[in-house]
Amino acid sequence: MAYEPGSLTPQGFEGHMGANAVGAFLFMSLLVPFLRTETENSGQSSHIVWTGSVQIEMNSPPGGIEFVCLNSSKTVKQYVNYSASKCGNLFLAHESAA
């Protein structure tokens, strides 16, 4: 889904970041306890896959994310917002890696 620059989620996050990173993070937070239980019961490991995009390298702002724009309508361009949201997924993948 494409969000226009300046669009926000109902929770007040920039549209792309809310859908691609924050929403995925919240879903993962709900999923992890079930995956841990399943892993303990079955002895098989579970994995969470975070999706990225080549846009991270092409269009993300310096440092990957302009945090000042995450909960405001100060966003600039749709492709920059999308790239930053995919960079958010990269950060989440790095932080949640076992």
C-alpha positions in Angstrom: 0.0 0.0 0.0 1.3 3.4 -0.9 0.9 6.3 1.5 1.0 9.9 0.4 3.6 12.1 2.0 2.3 13.5 5.3 -0.2 10.7 5.8 -0.3 9.2 9.3 -1.7 5.9 10.8 -4.5 6.2 13.3 -1.8 5.8 16.0 0.0 8.8 14.6 3.0 7.2 12.8 4.1 8.0 9.3 2.0 5.8 7.1 4.7 3.6 5.6 6.6 3.2 8.9 3.4 2.3 10.7 2.4 -0.4 8.2 5.8 -1.8 7.2 7.8 -1.6 10.5 5.7 -0.8 13.5 2.8 -3.1 12.6 5.2 -5.9 11.8 7.0 -5.4 15.1 3.8 -5.5 17.1 2.7 -8.6 15.3 6.1 -10.2 16.0 5.7 -9.3 19.7 2.5 -11.2 19.8 3.8 -14.1 17.8 7.1 -14.8 19.7 5.6 -16.4 22.9 3.7 -18.9 20.7 6.8 -19.6 18.6 8.9 -20.2 21.8 6.3 -22.6 23.2 6.1 -24.5 19.9 9.9 -24.7 19.7 10.1 -26.1 23.3 7.3 -28.6 22.6 8.5 -29.8 19.2 12.3 -29.4 19.5 12.3 -27.7 16.1 13.3 -24.0 15.7 11.1 -21.3 14.4 12.2 -18.3 12.4 10.8 -14.9 11.7 11.7 -13.4 8.4 11.9 -9.6 8.0 11.6 -8.3 4.4 13.8 -5.6 3.1 14.2 -3.8 -0.2 17.0 -2.5 -2.4 15.4 0.9 -1.8 17.1 1.0 1.6 20.4 1.6 -0.2 18.9 3.8 -2.9 16.6 6.2 -1.2 16.8 6.0 2.6 17.8 9.3 4.4 21.3 9.4 5.9 21.4 7.0 8.8 18.4 5.1 7.4 15.5 6.8 9.2 14.7 10.4 10.1 13.2 9.8 13.5 11.8 13.3 13.7 9.4 12.4 10.9 8.1 9.2 12.4 5.1 10.8 14.1 4.5 13.9 12.2 3.3 15.1 8.8 6.8 16.5 8.0 7.6 13.7 5.5 9.1 14.6 2.2 8.6 12.0 -0.5 6.7 8.8 -0.8 9.8 6.7 -1.9 11.9 8.1 0.9 9.2 7.2 3.4 9.0 3.7 2.0 12.8 3.3 2.0 13.0 4.4 5.6 10.3 1.9 6.6 12.2 -0.9 5.0 15.3 0.3 6.8 13.2 0.0 10.0 12.7 -3.6 9.1 16.4 -4.0 8.7 17.0 -2.6 12.1 14.4 -4.8 13.6 15.9 -7.9 11.9 19.3 -7.0 13.3 18.0 -6.4 16.8 15.9 -9.6 16.9 18.5 -11.9 15.5 19.4 -14.8 17.8 
